Amino acid sequence: MMLKVPLVSVLIPAYNHEKYVQETIRSIIKQTYSNIELLVLDDGSTDSTFSKINELKSECLKRFATVQFLTQANSGICNTLNTLFSIAKGEYVYIIASDDLAVCEAIETLLQSFDTQDTVLAVGDNAIIDCDSNIIGWGKERSEKTTKSIFYSWWEYNCFKRPELINIGDNFGSYDSLLKGGYLTNGYLIRASALKKTGGWRDGTLDDWYMQLQLAKIGKFKFVNKKLCLYRWHGANTAGNSIVMRKAIALTKKYEEELVIKSENKELLEKFYANIDYSPEFYNALDEILSMKTCADRSDFYAYYKKIRHHTKKQLFFYVASFIPCAFAILRMHRKIKNRRK
């Protein structure tokens, strides 16, 4: 009896990566896993990205079960991923950026991690490469120009930034841990049936973190401690744009809170407020969004901003108020000691 070989849909959202996209596609061509459909969508690139993609069409048609190379007017990463997933036929979905590279055994290795039905996502570690595909290291602030505290693995860097991840074990990818911030590396494999349940990516959010939060409510994540993806670090990375990142993080927190409240799940709500980080950076991001006249959600954000600020002030009030009895007790003790000395 022959074992079933599930179809894996590889989704590549592409935008202005004419220099890298062919290398990315070739890393999928070289996969040791055979049953793959390749879906690439150019999101209105202003360079020759789509031409570079089409140059590999005949090569890809020989290699893959299905090939679709598409282009559209620019609509953002979330809409691009939703479009790609809507045409995917695979039982599993592998997502890779159009400037990253998958190692040859990436898909095969990750697929082996789906050993239970409740596993919804598997991911490996990432090596870091530069614009010329050379292996580089990161310093403390993700800068390759420093010789101090060099990290040659994205997971190693994550553990440096968040030491609790070192011993995370079976809690890897849990909803609680992800609420504190995204930490999954690139190049992950997702069970398509679970992805469908999430309702897809939401425009304006930090696409990967938002989706990870949704999937964490459905099932378990697996981490493979091998470098299965090469993450390209160059001047155009979204992660290097602090304004864009902070806005996306603020949007993700806002929308996630709305989803949790709507679910009316008390346990989920408790987890959310116990773990979500409303840091000064979050308030800075809200300030920036409110100052943007072109922001479509500006009025919603203003109401949200007032709500969060009010919640924080209430917390501060009760925090200060809790010290009042203590202050009176100290004052009484001081008077007793003073009277004894007399």
Summary of the structure (lengths in Angstrom):
residues: 342
radius of gyration: 23.9
end to end distance: 97.2
largest distance: 99.3
contacts: 1031
relative contact order: 0.11
helix: 48%
strand: 18%
